[in-house]
Amino acid sequence: MKTSQIALAAALALLAIASVPAQAQQRTREAVEAEAVAAAHAKDQNVTRGSRGADPFTSTADAEAMYKQAVETAHAPNQNVTRGSRGADPFTSSRDPAQVYQEAMATAAAPDQNVTSGSRVNSKVISTMQNPVLQSAQGK
């Protein structure tokens, strides 16, 4: 009999505790039942947002302007061409071509062009030979 009294007291205590939040919110049994029925009949009630595809899209842009832009892009001559895929970009030199040519010829004709300062037993190379291109340029 003592065990049944303890169980009865515990059940009454749980009932009292459970009724306090319901009374504090002032919700009726009918309101809770209506909410439960509505939730049970809700579409996709157990599905997280985005798990069945994207939400419907509502555009904020002007449809006519977007159409015109799409048509212009579709008719562009190089619409799918990345830079450099049809050859190099045009080269524009910033130096005088004659000066570049003279420097290249002088370098190519230099008698000691392939000798570095450490290549001859750590000695310093000082060229005593005259560059034929520079001599011809001075003679002109």
N, C-alpha and C positions, 0 to 999 in steps of 0.2 A: 504494500500500500504506500509505503514511503516513496518508492520509485515512481509510481504513477502521479503522486503529488508534485514531485520535482519536474516531471515531464509536463504536467499541466501548467505549472508556474512558468517554465521556459517557453511554452507555446503562447501563453498570455503576454509574456514580455516581448516576444517577437512580434506579435500582433500589434501591440502598443507602439513598438518602434516603427513598424511598417506603416502605420496609419498616420504618423506625425508628418512625413513629407507630403503625403497626399492632402492632408488638411492644410498644410502651409501653402500649397500651391492653389488651393481652392478648385480642384478639378473634380468633376463628377465622374461617376462610373460610366455614364453614357458618353461623355466626351472622350474618355480614354478608349472606350470600345470603338467609337467612330474613328478615332485616330488610328487604331490598330487595323481596322478593316480597310481604311484608305491606304495605309502602308502596305498591307498584304496584296491589294489590287493594283498597286503602282507599277507602271511599266519599268522594266529593268531595275527593280528594287535592289538587287544584290550585285549590280555591276558597277565597277568604278568608272569614273569619267574618262573617256577616251579609249576604253577597252574594246569598244565596238565601232571604232572608226572615229574620224574627226567630227567635231561639232559642226553644225551647219554654218556655212560661211556667208557673211553679210558684207558685201563690198561697200567701201566708203568712197571709192573713186568714181569718176564720171565714166560711164560705159562707152559713150561715143568717143571720148578722148582716148581711152584704152584701145578701142578698135582702130582708130587712126594710127596710133603708135605701132600697133601690131602689124598693120598693113605696110607702113613705112619700113619697119625692120625686116619684114619678109621680102621686100623688094630691094633691099640694100645689096650692092654688088659683092661685098666682101663680108657678109654677115657671119659666116662660120669659119673665117680664116684668122688664125692666131698670128701675131707679129712674127715675122721671120719665116713663115711657112712657105712663102712664095719667093724666097731668095732674101738676100741681105737688104737692109734699108739703104737708100742712096747715100753715098759717102760724100761729104763736103769737107775738103781740106781747109785747115786754118793757116797753113804755111804756103809760102811761094814755091810752086813746083820746081822751078829752076834751081832754087837754093837746095831743096831736098835732093834733087838729082846730083848736083855737084858734091854734096856731102856723101852721098852713097857711092859715087865713083871714086872719091878720095879714100874712103874707107876700104873699098874693094881692092884698090890698087896699092894700098900701103904695104911695104915690104915686110914689116914685122907684125902684121895683124894677128897672127896666131901665136905669138910669143907673149907670155905673161911674166911678171917680175919674179916669180919664184921658179920658173921652169928651167933655168940654167944654173943649177947648183946654188940656189939662194942669192944669185947676183942680180943686181938691178940692170935692166936692159935699157940702154939709151941708144936709140937709133941714130945712126950717122948717115943713113941712106936718104936720098931725096925722094919724095913722092912724085911720080911722073905726072899725075893728074894735076897736082898743085903747081908743078913747074909750068905745065902748059897753060894753066889758068892765069899764072902770073905773067907769062910771056905774051899773052893776048892784049 
